[in-house]
Amino acid sequence: MRPSGRTMPIAEQRPASNLRPQGRRETGRAAVVVVGRNEGRRLRRCLEAAVRCAERVIYVDSASSDGSPAVARELGVELVELDPALPTTAARARNAGFQRVLECDPQVDTVQFIDGDCEIAEGWLDMALDTLRRDDSLAMVTGRIEERHAQATVYHLLCHLEWQQPVGEVAACGGLFAIRARVFQQAGWFNAAVVAAEDDEFCLRVRRAGGRIERLDRLMATHDVGAMSLWRWWLRMTRAGLAYGQGFAMHGRSPERHFAKQVFSTAFWGGLLPLSVAAAAWPTGGLALSLLLLYPLLGWRIYRFGRRQGWRPSHARAYALFTVLAKFPQMAGLIRYLASRLRGQGPRILEHNKSNG
């Protein structure tokens, strides 16, 4: 019988406990959970890489219309298809994949989560398992990510630069990581109600329960963002703004101040400043327009940050320009979240990925 894709209860119904070892000796058995929706040919590369590094691979499909489930069946990968009648969030998909892992092999110690547009690097999983085995204080590990076609367009370059994160202990990581199975359960699983940046919210709960997260100086995966355009970039940034709003509403007043900095920055640069300039332009005889010079100053600060990271001047300029421009779609996403709150509804998923054939 085909798995139903049902998930465990959301995080608020599963309080996190202290993430200390509970006596069971870990054996190093691992499974890979792949989640995806309309990933096209990227999914085949992803699954082929996954089956080369793990005996058990689970693919969770979120109502794809491009034949993705057939690719999983062809490669002999365990398939879970989510019920499209419910919101097909990445959080729900990862929960469903983890649940299927437990059903297939309750003795699995470690689960590697990967997205269908990524390929696990050769040797990564062995290194992740060895690192977790040697350091009991670590709850989960992640690694470096590279963009497959970083020079194809400026949007691919932006993704590549986005992946350039410092190694060592980190507060959060994206949805690609290896985690102890017991930690995943004790932390309360993913919150299926979070429609974007669900990984940041999950990492926050892992740390609250005493778990450490580390980014290793090792290539973990190659990402393929696929065909990009200005519109798809705009949707991606709008989705980020929506995530900031929901994350701040959930944990923004906690000691971690979750997404507080992002929300205030978005509200100022994407909302308050342009509205103030527009309102004061006529009464001040156009003097208020000089406030728009704050945007180039912001861009300069971001450019300097990029240069300190060792980026080429052209890369730092592109990153600075689009980071400043991103304040406006992010503000649109924040408004979308606030509007959903006023309607008494949960935020709707905003898709920005399309099938790549």
C-alpha positions in Angstrom: 0.0 0.0 0.0 1.4 3.5 -0.9 2.3 5.7 2.1 -0.3 8.3 2.8 2.1 11.1 3.4 0.5 11.9 6.7 2.8 13.9 9.1 3.2 13.9 12.8 1.6 16.8 14.8 3.1 20.2 14.4 5.8 21.5 16.7 3.5 23.3 19.2 2.0 19.9 20.0 5.4 18.3 20.6 7.4 20.3 23.2 11.2 20.0 22.8 13.0 18.2 25.6 16.7 18.3 26.6 18.8 16.9 23.8 21.0 14.6 25.8 21.8 11.1 24.9 19.2 8.7 26.2 21.4 5.6 26.5 20.9 4.0 23.1 24.3 3.4 21.4 24.4 4.9 18.0 25.5 2.6 15.2 26.1 5.0 12.3 23.1 3.9 10.3 21.8 6.7 8.1 18.9 7.5 5.8 18.4 10.3 3.2 15.1 12.2 2.9 14.7 14.1 -0.3 11.8 16.5 -0.7 10.7 18.1 -3.9 8.0 19.5 -6.2 8.3 19.7 -10.0 12.1 19.6 -9.9 12.3 18.1 -13.4 15.7 16.6 -14.5 17.3 18.0 -11.3 15.5 15.4 -9.3 17.1 12.5 -11.2 20.5 13.9 -10.4 19.6 14.4 -6.8 18.2 10.9 -6.3 21.1 9.2 -8.2 23.6 11.0 -5.9 21.5 10.0 -2.8 21.4 6.3 -3.6 25.1 6.3 -4.1 25.7 7.4 -0.5 22.9 5.7 1.5 21.1 2.4 1.5 17.8 3.9 2.4 16.5 6.9 0.5 13.0 8.4 0.9 11.6 10.8 -1.7 8.6 12.9 -0.6 6.7 14.4 -3.5 4.6 17.5 -3.0 1.9 17.0 -5.7 4.3 17.4 -8.7 2.8 17.6 -12.1 6.0 16.8 -14.1 6.3 13.1 -13.5 8.7 13.3 -10.6 7.1 10.3 -8.7 7.8 8.1 -11.8 11.5 9.0 -11.6 11.7 7.9 -8.0 10.0 4.6 -8.8 12.3 4.0 -11.8 15.3 4.4 -9.5 13.9 2.2 -6.8 13.6 4.9 -4.2 10.9 4.7 -1.5 8.2 7.1 -2.4 5.8 9.2 -0.2 3.2 11.3 -2.0 1.6 14.1 0.0 -2.1 14.6 -0.1 -2.6 17.7 -2.3 -5.7 18.6 -0.4 -3.5 19.9 2.4 -0.8 22.7 2.1 2.3 21.0 0.7 4.9 22.8 2.7 8.5 21.8 2.9 8.1 21.3 6.6 5.2 18.9 6.1 7.2 17.0 3.5 10.3 16.6 5.7 8.1 15.4 8.6 6.5 12.8 6.3 9.9 11.6 5.1 11.2 11.2 8.6 8.0 9.4 9.7 8.6 7.0 6.8 12.2 6.4 7.8 11.0 5.4 11.3 8.4 3.0 9.8 11.0 1.4 7.6 13.9 1.3 10.0 13.4 2.5 13.6 17.1 1.9 14.3 18.3 4.6 11.9 20.5 7.0 13.9 21.0 9.9 11.5 18.8 11.5 8.8 20.2 13.6 6.0 17.7 16.1 4.6 18.2 17.3 1.0 16.1 19.2 -1.5 15.3 17.8 -4.9 17.2 20.6 -6.6 20.5 19.6 -4.9 23.0 16.8 -5.1 24.8 15.4 -2.1 28.6 15.6 -2.6 30.6 12.5 -2.6 32.0 11.7 0.9 29.8 14.2 2.7 27.5 11.8 4.5 30.4 9.7 5.8 32.1 12.8 7.1 28.8 14.0 8.7 28.3 10.6 10.4 31.9 10.5 11.7 31.6 14.1 13.1 28.4 13.4 14.9 29.8 10.1 16.3 32.9 11.9 17.7 31.1 14.8 19.3 28.0 14.0 21.4 27.3 17.7 22.0 26.5 18.2 18.3 22.8 17.9 17.4 23.2 18.4 13.6 25.7 19.3 11.0 25.6 21.1 7.7 28.3 22.0 5.1 29.1 24.2 2.3 26.8 24.6 -0.8 27.8 25.6 -4.3 25.6 26.8 -7.1 25.9 24.5 -10.2 25.8 27.3 -12.8 27.0 30.2 -10.7 28.0 32.4 -13.7 24.9 31.7 -15.8 23.1 34.9 -14.8 23.2 37.5 -12.1 20.5 35.6 -10.3 22.5 32.4 -10.2 25.4 34.4 -8.9 23.3 35.8 -6.1 22.3 32.3 -5.1 26.0 31.3 -5.1 26.9 34.2 -2.9 24.0 33.5 -0.6 25.5 30.0 0.1 28.8 31.5 1.2 28.4 31.2 5.0 31.0 30.9 7.7 32.0 27.5 9.1 31.9 26.6 12.7 29.1 26.7 15.2 26.0 28.5 13.7 22.6 29.5 15.0 20.7 28.1 12.0 21.2 26.5 8.6 19.0 25.9 5.6 17.0 22.7 5.0 20.1 20.7 4.0 21.6 19.0 7.1 22.4 15.7 8.8 20.7 15.4 12.2 20.5 12.7 14.9 17.2 11.0 14.7 16.6 11.3 18.4 17.3 15.0 18.3 14.8 15.5 15.5 12.1 13.8 17.7 13.1 15.5 20.9 13.1 19.0 19.2 9.5 18.5 18.1 9.8 17.8 14.4 9.3 20.6 11.8 6.3 22.9 12.3 4.1 22.1 9.3 2.3 25.4 9.7 5.5 27.4 8.8 5.3 28.1 5.1 8.9 29.4 4.6 12.1 29.5 6.6 10.8 26.5 8.5 14.5 25.4 8.9 15.4 28.5 10.8 12.4 28.0 13.2 13.4 24.3 13.7 17.0 25.2 14.4 15.8 27.7 17.0 14.0 24.9 18.9 17.0 22.6 18.6 19.2 25.3 20.3 16.6 26.0 22.9 16.8 22.3 23.9 20.6 22.5 24.2 21.6 21.2 20.8 24.6 22.6 18.9 24.7 23.1 15.2 27.9 23.2 13.2 28.8 24.0 9.6 31.7 21.9 8.5 34.3 23.1 6.1 33.4 20.5 3.5 31.2 20.6 0.4 27.8 19.1 1.3 25.8 19.7 -1.9 25.6 21.3 -5.2 22.5 23.4 -5.8 20.8 24.0 -9.1 18.4 27.0 -8.9 17.3 26.3 -12.5 16.1 28.9 -14.9 15.9 32.3 -13.2 14.5 35.6 -14.1 13.8 38.9 -12.5 10.2 37.8 -11.7 11.3 34.6 -10.1 13.9 36.5 -8.1 11.2 38.9 -7.0 8.9 36.0 -5.9 11.8 34.5 -4.0 12.4 37.7 -2.1 8.7 38.2 -1.5 8.6 34.7 0.1 11.5 35.7 2.3 9.6 38.7 3.6 6.6 36.5 4.3 8.9 34.2 6.3 10.3 37.1 8.3 6.8 38.1 9.3 5.6 34.7 10.3 8.9 33.9 12.1 8.8 37.2 14.0 5.2 36.6 15.0 6.1 33.2 16.5 9.4 34.0 18.2 10.3 37.6 17.7 9.7 38.6 21.3 11.7 35.7 22.7 15.3 36.1 23.9 16.5 35.0 20.4 14.6 37.9 18.8 13.9 35.6 15.9 13.8 37.6 12.6 13.5 40.9 14.5 16.4 42.5 12.7 15.1 41.4 9.3 11.6 42.6 10.0 12.7 46.0 11.2 15.1 46.5 8.3 12.5 45.5 5.8 9.9 47.8 7.3 12.3 50.7 7.3 13.9 50.4 3.9 11.0 48.9 2.1 8.2 50.8 3.7 8.8 53.7 6.1 11.5 55.5 4.2 10.0 55.5 0.7 6.5 56.4 2.2 8.0 59.2 4.2 9.9 60.6 1.2 6.7 60.5 -0.9 4.7 62.2 1.8 7.2 64.9 2.5 8.4 65.6 -1.0 5.8 68.3 -1.8 5.7 70.1 1.6 9.5 70.3 1.6 9.8 71.5 -1.9 11.6 68.3 -2.9 14.2 68.5 -0.1 12.9 65.2 1.3 14.1 63.5 -1.9 17.6 63.8 -0.6 16.7 61.0 1.9 16.8 58.6 -1.1 20.6 59.0 -0.9 20.4 56.6 2.1 19.9 53.8 -0.4 23.3 54.2 -2.0 24.9 54.5 1.4 23.3 51.2 2.4 24.5 49.7 -0.9 28.1 50.9 -0.1 28.0 49.2 3.3 26.8 45.9 1.8 29.5 46.2 -0.9 32.2 46.7 1.7 30.9 43.6 3.5 31.2 41.6 0.3 34.8 42.8 -0.3 35.7 41.8 3.3 34.5 38.3 2.4 37.0 38.2 -0.4 34.5 38.5 -3.2 35.4 40.1 -6.6 34.4 43.8 -6.9 31.8 42.9 -9.6 30.3 40.2 -7.4 30.1 42.5 -4.4 28.5 45.2 -6.4 25.8 42.8 -7.7 25.1 41.5 -4.2 24.9 45.1 -2.8 22.5 46.3 -5.6 20.1 43.3 -5.3 20.2 43.3 -1.5 19.0 46.9 -1.5 16.4 46.2 -4.2 15.2 43.1 -2.3 13.8 45.4 0.5 10.8 46.1 -1.7 9.6 42.6 -2.5 10.4 41.6 1.0 8.1 44.4 2.2 5.5 43.0 -0.2 5.9 39.6 1.5 5.6 41.2 5.0 2.4 42.9 3.9 1.1 39.6 2.6 1.7 38.0 6.0 0.1 40.9 7.9 -2.9 40.8 5.6 -3.4 37.0 6.3 -3.2 37.7 10.1 -5.9 40.4 9.8 -8.1 37.9 7.9 -7.5 35.4 10.7 -5.9 33.0 8.3 -2.5 31.3 8.1 -0.2 32.6 5.4 -0.5 31.0 2.0 2.5 29.3 0.3 4.2 31.4 -2.3 5.8 29.3 -4.9 8.8 30.6 -6.8 10.2 27.4 -8.3 9.0 25.8 -11.6 9.7 22.6 -13.2 12.9 22.4 -15.2 11.8 19.7 -17.6 
